[in-house]
Amino acid sequence: MPIQSIPSIQQVNDLIRLRRSVFPDDYLEGEIDRATIELILENANWAPNHKKTEPWRFKVFQDAAKSRLGGFLAERYKELADPSNFKQAKYDKTIRKVDKSSVIIAICMQRDAKERVPEWEELAAVACAVQNMWLSCVSLDIGCYWSSPKSITNDREFLKLKVGERCLGLFYMGYWKQRKIKSTRSPIAEKVEWVKE
């Protein structure tokens, strides 16, 4: 898709500042079509990355595969929980979050086989790819959030991860009931040091 025009700084400001974590309880019924998902993933593909390692990998779960994922996450939570800390409500919520989502994308990182860059740079590149996805979702009125449950980030078998690949979490997505979600940041001046000499 050719670039139509450079967005104004105000458009960029608005897009960045409208980004929110939107959770599945706020999602509406209705599927996100494949073309829209592919557009979001194509935007992820344009994230910055050192040495062009392009370490991001995505596994898209819909339909029966999504239900299978929900069952796995709930059962894995049950297996990993200390019996005295197991909460049936959390087990049920795990399944409900999956059921209410239109699509769930496993966010993975494929380590450069030659290790030409430090691992943290590849993790940062994947995070930039996810930010591109998030901003794309904002512009499409799609709610989303990135979750990193141990049940999936510590498992290699369910996702059939390759050598050097690891899962960094799940990206839940769904059209949502638009409402104002308040968010604040402390002043940037508190986090910046101007070095002049």
VOBA-1610 file (N, C-alpha, C; in pm, whole numbers, padded with zeros to 5 digits, always signed):
BEGIN
Met+00085-00118+00000Met+00000+00000+00000Met+00089+00124+00000Pro+00078+00211-00101Pro+00163+00330-00107Pro+00127+00428+00004Ile+00225+00503+00048Ile+00202+00605+00151Ile+00128+00721+00085Gln+00015+00762+00142Gln-00067+00868+00084Gln-00010+01006+00118Ser+00019+01027+00245Ser+00075+01156+00288Ser+00133+01138+00428Ile+00220+01228+00462Ile+00280+01223+00596Ile+00176+01273+00696Pro+00147+01194+00801Pro+00051+01240+00903Pro+00104+01365+00972Ser+00015+01450+01015Ser+00056+01569+01090Ser+00103+01527+01228Ile+00180+01612+01292Ile+00225+01582+01427Ile+00105+01569+01521Gln-00001+01645+01496Gln-00121+01634+01580Gln-00185+01496+01565Gln-00189+01444+01442Gln-00244+01310+01420Gln-00159+01204+01491Val-00027+01221+01485Val+00064+01128+01553Val+00043+01137+01704Asn+00038+01260+01756Asn+00015+01280+01900Asn-00113+01210+01944Asp-00221+01233+01869Asp-00351+01176+01905Asp-00345+01024+01905Leu-00287+00966+01802Leu-00280+00820+01792Leu-00204+00760+01910Ile-00089+00816+01941Ile-00006+00765+02051Ile-00079+00780+02185Arg-00144+00894+02205Arg-00204+00920+02335Arg-00341+00854+02353Leu-00397+00805+02244Leu-00523+00729+02254Leu-00498+00580+02281Arg-00374+00538+02269Arg-00344+00395+02290Arg-00372+00356+02433Arg-00446+00247+02449Arg-00483+00197+02581Arg-00482+00045+02579Ser-00468-00014+02695Ser-00497-00156+02710Ser-00647-00169+02724Val-00707-00243+02633Val-00852-00268+02636Val-00870-00417+02656Phe-00940-00456+02762Phe-00948-00596+02802Phe-01073-00664+02745Pro-01069-00797+02732Pro-01177-00870+02666Pro-01317-00848+02722Asp-01331-00815+02849Asp-01466-00789+02901Asp-01533-00673+02829Asp-01455-00586+02764Asp-01510-00474+02689Asp-01527-00504+02540Tyr-01490-00625+02497Tyr-01500-00657+02354Tyr-01645-00690+02317Leu-01680-00657+02195Leu-01810-00687+02139Leu-01803-00816+02059Glu-01918-00874+02031Glu-01920-00989+01941Glu-01886-00939+01801Gly-01831-01027+01719Gly-01795-00987+01583Gly-01651-01020+01556Glu-01629-01077+01441Glu-01495-01122+01403Glu-01415-01011+01336Ile-01288-01010+01364Ile-01195-00924+01290Ile-01153-01005+01168Asp-01177-00951+01049Asp-01150-01031+00929Asp-01001-01046+00903Arg-00970-01147+00824Arg-00830-01182+00797Arg-00752-01066+00734Ala-00815-00993+00642Ala-00745-00882+00576Ala-00703-00777+00677Thr-00787-00750+00777Thr-00754-00652+00881Thr-00639-00703+00967Ile-00644-00830+01004Ile-00535-00889+01084Ile-00404-00883+01005Glu-00410-00914+00877Glu-00289-00911+00794Glu-00233-00769+00783Leu-00321-00668+00775Leu-00276-00529+00771Leu-00203-00493+00900Ile-00261-00532+01014Ile-00199-00504+01144Ile-00063-00571+01153Leu-00053-00695+01107Leu+00075-00767+01112Leu+00176-00709+01013Glu+00128-00661+00900Glu+00219-00595+00804Glu+00279-00470+00866Asn+00198-00395+00942Asn+00252-00277+01011Asn+00353-00318+01118Ala+00329-00430+01184Ala+00428-00482+01281Ala+00561-00508+01212Asn+00554-00556+01090Asn+00672-00594+01013Asn+00764-00476+00981Trp+00714-00353+01001Trp+00793-00234+00970Trp+00861-00176+01094Ala+00869-00254+01200Ala+00936-00206+01323Ala+01086-00193+01300Pro+01150-00102+01372Pro+01296-00091+01361Pro+01362-00214+01420Asn+01475-00254+01360Asn+01550-00369+01412Asn+01693-00362+01362His+01786-00382+01453His+01928-00374+01422His+01970-00491+01335Lys+02054-00464+01235Lys+02106-00566+01143Lys+01997-00636+01064Lys+01878-00579+01065Lys+01764-00636+00991Lys+01741-00784+01027Thr+01748-00813+01157Thr+01722-00951+01201Thr+01573-00985+01197Glu+01486-00882+01200Glu+01340-00901+01196Glu+01298-01019+01285Pro+01320-01007+01416Pro+01302-01121+01506Pro+01158-01155+01544Trp+01062-01071+01507Trp+00924-01095+01546Trp+00864-01214+01471Arg+00789-01293+01544Arg+00714-01406+01487Arg+00577-01404+01551Phe+00474-01439+01475Phe+00337-01432+01526Phe+00262-01561+01493Lys+00185-01608+01589Lys+00099-01725+01569Lys-00044-01678+01598Val-00129-01685+01496Val-00264-01628+01503Val-00364-01736+01538Phe-00439-01715+01647Phe-00539-01812+01693Phe-00679-01759+01673Gln-00760-01833+01598Gln-00901-01803+01578Gln-00979-01933+01580Asp-01110-01922+01588Asp-01200-02037+01574Asp-01164-02149+01672Ala-01155-02274+01624Ala-01130-02389+01711Ala-00993-02379+01778Ala-00895-02324+01706Ala-00760-02311+01764Ala-00762-02217+01884Lys-00846-02115+01877Lys-00859-02021+01989Lys-00916-02092+02112Ser-01017-02175+02091Ser-01075-02251+02203Ser-00974-02347+02263Arg-00895-02408+02176Arg-00790-02500+02223Arg-00688-02424+02308Leu-00654-02302+02265Leu-00562-02218+02341Leu-00620-02186+02478Gly-00749-02149+02483Gly-00813-02117+02611Gly-00809-02234+02707Gly-00840-02354+02656Gly-00835-02474+02739Gly-00695-02500+02791Phe-00595-02483+02703Phe-00457-02504+02743Phe-00417-02407+02854Leu-00447-02277+02835Leu-00406-02176+02933Leu-00469-02202+03070Ala-00597-02239+03071Ala-00666-02265+03198Ala-00607-02387+03267Glu-00589-02495+03192Glu-00534-02618+03252Glu-00391-02599+03298Arg-00314-02522+03221Arg-00174-02496+03258Arg-00168-02412+03386Tyr-00259-02315+03396Tyr-00266-02236+03520Tyr-00292-02329+03639Lys-00386-02422+03620Lys-00422-02516+03728Lys-00301-02603+03766Glu-00226-02647+03665Glu-00108-02731+03690Glu+00000-02654+03766Leu+00021-02526+03728Leu+00130-02448+03786Leu+00096-02388+03922Ala-00032-02373+03951Ala-00074-02309+04076Ala-00051-02402+04195Asp-00004-02344+04303Asp+00002-02417+04429Asp-00144-02447+04466Pro-00177-02572+04501Pro-00317-02605+04531Pro-00383-02511+04632Ser-00305-02459+04726Ser-00363-02368+04825Ser-00393-02230+04766Asn-00332-02198+04650Asn-00352-02068+04586Asn-00440-02074+04462Phe-00479-02195+04421Phe-00562-02208+04301Phe-00696-02137+04320Lys-00735-02059+04220Lys-00862-01987+04226Lys-00946-02025+04105Gln-01061-02084+04133Gln-01151-02124+04025Gln-01191-02003+03941Ala-01206-01887+04006Ala-01245-01765+03934Ala-01139-01726+03830Lys-01011-01743+03864Lys-00904-01712+03769Lys-00904-01812+03654Tyr-00928-01938+03686Tyr-00938-02043+03583Tyr-01050-02008+03484Asp-01166-01974+03538Asp-01281-01939+03454Asp-01256-01812+03373Lys-01190-01714+03436Lys-01161-01587+03368Lys-01066-01610+03250Thr-00972-01701+03268Thr-00876-01733+03161Thr-00950-01780+03036Ile-01047-01868+03055Ile-01125-01919+02942Ile-01214-01808+02886Arg-01276-01729+02974Arg-01367-01622+02929Arg-01293-01518+02845Lys-01170-01480+02886Lys-01092-01382+02811Lys-01069-01429+02667Val-01038-01557+02654Val-01014-01614+02520Val-01143-01616+02441Asp-01251-01661+02503Asp-01380-01670+02434Asp-01430-01534+02386Lys-01405-01429+02465Lys-01456-01296+02430Lys-01370-01227+02325Ser-01250-01277+02300Ser-01160-01216+02202Ser-01192-01268+02063Ser-01181-01179+01965Ser-01201-01220+01826Ser-01080-01299+01776Val-00965-01255+01816Val-00841-01319+01773Val-00736-01300+01883Ile-00648-01398+01896Ile-00537-01387+01990Ile-00410-01421+01912Ile-00310-01336+01927Ile-00185-01356+01855Ile-00074-01383+01957Ala-00008-01497+01943Ala+00109-01526+02026Ala+00225-01444+01971Ile+00286-01366+02059Ile+00399-01281+02021Ile+00527-01358+02053Cys+00604-01385+01950Cys+00726-01464+01968Cys+00847-01389+01915Met+00963-01429+01962Met+01089-01372+01915Met+01179-01485+01867Gln+01229-01471+01746Gln+01325-01567+01691Gln+01463-01506+01704Arg+01543-01563+01791Arg+01680-01513+01814Arg+01762-01532+01687Asp+01838-01430+01650Asp+01928-01438+01536Asp+02027-01552+01560Ala+02031-01647+01468Ala+02115-01767+01484Ala+02262-01731+01503Lys+02305-01622+01441Lys+02447-01582+01452Lys+02472-01490+01571Glu+02363-01453+01641Glu+02372-01363+01757Glu+02453-01238+01725Arg+02419-01176+01611Arg+02491-01056+01567Arg+02459-00934+01653Val+02348-00940+01725Val+02311-00829+01814Val+02277-00886+01951Pro+02288-00805+02056Pro+02250-00853+02189Pro+02102-00892+02191Glu+02069-00988+02276Glu+01930-01033+02283Glu+01834-00920+02317Trp+01876-00828+02403Trp+01785-00720+02443Trp+01741-00637+02323Glu+01829-00626+02221Glu+01792-00549+02103Glu+01681-00619+02025Glu+01685-00750+02024Glu+01581-00824+01953Glu+01449-00821+02033Leu+01458-00825+02165Leu+01338-00808+02247Leu+01277-00670+02224Ala+01363-00568+02217Ala+01315-00432+02193Ala+01251-00421+02055Ala+01307-00487+01956Ala+01250-00484+01820Ala+01111-00546+01820Val+01094-00658+01892Val+00962-00721+01899Val+00864-00628+01970Ala+00909-00562+02076Ala+00821-00468+02146Ala+00780-00353+02053Cys+00871-00306+01970Cys+00837-00201+01872Cys+00734-00253+01772Ala+00749-00379+01730Ala+00651-00439+01638Ala+00513-00443+01703Val+00509-00478+01831Val+00382-00483+01902Val+00323-00342+01917Gln+00407-00243+01941Gln+00356-00105+01947Gln+00294-00066+01812Asn+00355-00107+01702Asn+00296-00080+01570Asn+00158-00146+01558Met+00147-00268+01609Met+00018-00338+01608Met-00084-00260+01691Trp-00041-00217+01808Trp-00129-00148+01901Trp-00182-00018+01841Leu-00092+00060+01780Leu-00134+00185+01720Leu-00226+00160+01601Ser-00199+00053+01526Ser-00287+00016+01415Ser-00426-00017+01467Cys-00432-00090+01577Cys-00561-00125+01637Cys-00637-00001+01682Val-00566+00096+01740Val-00632+00220+01782Val-00701+00284+01662Ser-00631+00290+01549Ser-00687+00358+01431Ser-00803+00280+01369Leu-00816+00151+01404Leu-00922+00066+01349Leu-01035+00039+01450Asp-01033+00109+01564Asp-01133+00088+01671Asp-01133-00055+01723Ile-01015-00114+01727Ile-01000-00249+01781Ile-00934-00237+01918Gly-00995-00297+02017Gly-00937-00301+02151Gly-00834-00413+02156Cys-00728-00393+02234Cys-00626-00498+02244Cys-00543-00478+02370Tyr-00474-00584+02407Tyr-00374-00572+02513Tyr-00278-00689+02507Trp-00159-00667+02563Trp-00050-00764+02563Trp-00042-00824+02702Ser-00056-00955+02710Ser-00049-01027+02838Ser+00065-01127+02831Ser+00129-01152+02944Ser+00241-01247+02942Ser+00229-01351+03053Pro+00125-01437+03045Pro+00109-01539+03149Pro+00218-01645+03143Lys+00262-01690+03260Lys+00366-01794+03266Lys+00323-01920+03193Ser+00193-01944+03191Ser+00142-02066+03128Ser+00180-02076+02982Ile+00205-01963+02916Ile+00245-01968+02775Ile+00391-01926+02756Thr+00439-01830+02835Thr+00577-01784+02815Thr+00680-01887+02860Asn+00639-01978+02949Asn+00732-02083+02995Asn+00710-02216+02925Asp+00628-02217+02822Asp+00597-02342+02753Asp+00648-02335+02609Arg+00706-02443+02561Arg+00757-02446+02423Arg+00673-02540+02336Glu+00612-02637+02400Glu+00546-02745+02325Glu+00417-02700+02257Phe+00331-02630+02330Phe+00200-02594+02276Phe+00212-02513+02148Leu+00304-02416+02148Leu+00322-02330+02031Leu+00418-02389+01927Lys+00475-02505+01959Lys+00571-02570+01868Lys+00683-02473+01829Leu+00746-02416+01930Leu+00851-02318+01907Leu+00975-02383+01847Lys+01040-02310+01758Lys+01162-02358+01694Lys+01282-02330+01783Val+01396-02384+01747Val+01520-02357+01819Val+01545-02206+01813Gly+01575-02146+01927Gly+01603-02003+01933Gly+01480-01915+01938Glu+01362-01975+01939Glu+01237-01897+01943Glu+01179-01902+02084Arg+01123-01791+02128Arg+01056-01790+02258Arg+00931-01706+02250Cys+00836-01738+02335Cys+00710-01665+02340Cys+00720-01553+02443Leu+00676-01433+02403Leu+00680-01317+02493Leu+00542-01278+02542Gly+00441-01356+02503Gly+00307-01328+02553Gly+00201-01339+02446Leu+00082-01295+02482Leu-00034-01304+02395Leu-00093-01165+02374Phe-00139-01140+02252Phe-00200-01013+02215Phe-00347-01039+02187Tyr-00433-01001+02284Tyr-00577-01022+02272Tyr-00638-00907+02192Met-00733-00937+02103Met-00792-00834+02018Met-00942-00854+02001Gly-01016-00744+01993Gly-01159-00750+01964Gly-01215-00611+01944Tyr-01317-00600+01860Tyr-01386-00472+01851Tyr-01445-00444+01989Trp-01455-00317+02025Trp-01492-00289+02164Trp-01592-00175+02176Lys-01652-00172+02296Lys-01747-00066+02331Lys-01666+00060+02360Gln-01664+00150+02265Gln-01584+00272+02282Gln-01631+00349+02405Arg-01540+00376+02492Arg-01568+00461+02608Arg-01436+00523+02649Lys-01444+00629+02722Lys-01322+00698+02762Lys-01252+00618+02872Ile-01128+00584+02847Ile-01048+00517+02950Ile-00940+00617+02990Lys-00950+00660+03114Lys-00859+00763+03162Lys-00718+00709+03175Ser-00623+00790+03140Ser-00483+00753+03157Ser-00403+00880+03182Thr-00301+00868+03262Thr-00216+00984+03291Thr-00070+00941+03288Arg+00016+01037+03278Arg+00159+01016+03289Arg+00215+01128+03376Ser+00317+01097+03452Ser+00384+01203+03526Ser+00461+01289+03425Pro+00493+01413+03457Pro+00555+01503+03360Pro+00688+01448+03306Ile+00707+01464+03175Ile+00830+01417+03111Ile+00952+01489+03168Ala+00933+01613+03214Ala+01046+01690+03268Ala+01112+01617+03387Glu+01034+01534+03456Glu+01089+01460+03570Glu+01178+01345+03526Lys+01177+01313+03398Lys+01249+01196+03348Lys+01357+01231+03247Val+01383+01359+03231Val+01479+01404+03130Val+01589+01485+03195Glu+01711+01456+03154Glu+01825+01537+03198Glu+01888+01595+03071Trp+01901+01726+03064Trp+01961+01794+02950Trp+02111+01803+02973Val+02189+01742+02891Val+02336+01741+02905Val+02393+01838+02802Lys+02455+01944+02850Lys+02504+02048+02758Lys+02656+02063+02758Glu+02723+02005+02852Glu+02869+02019+02856Glu+02933+01884+02882
//
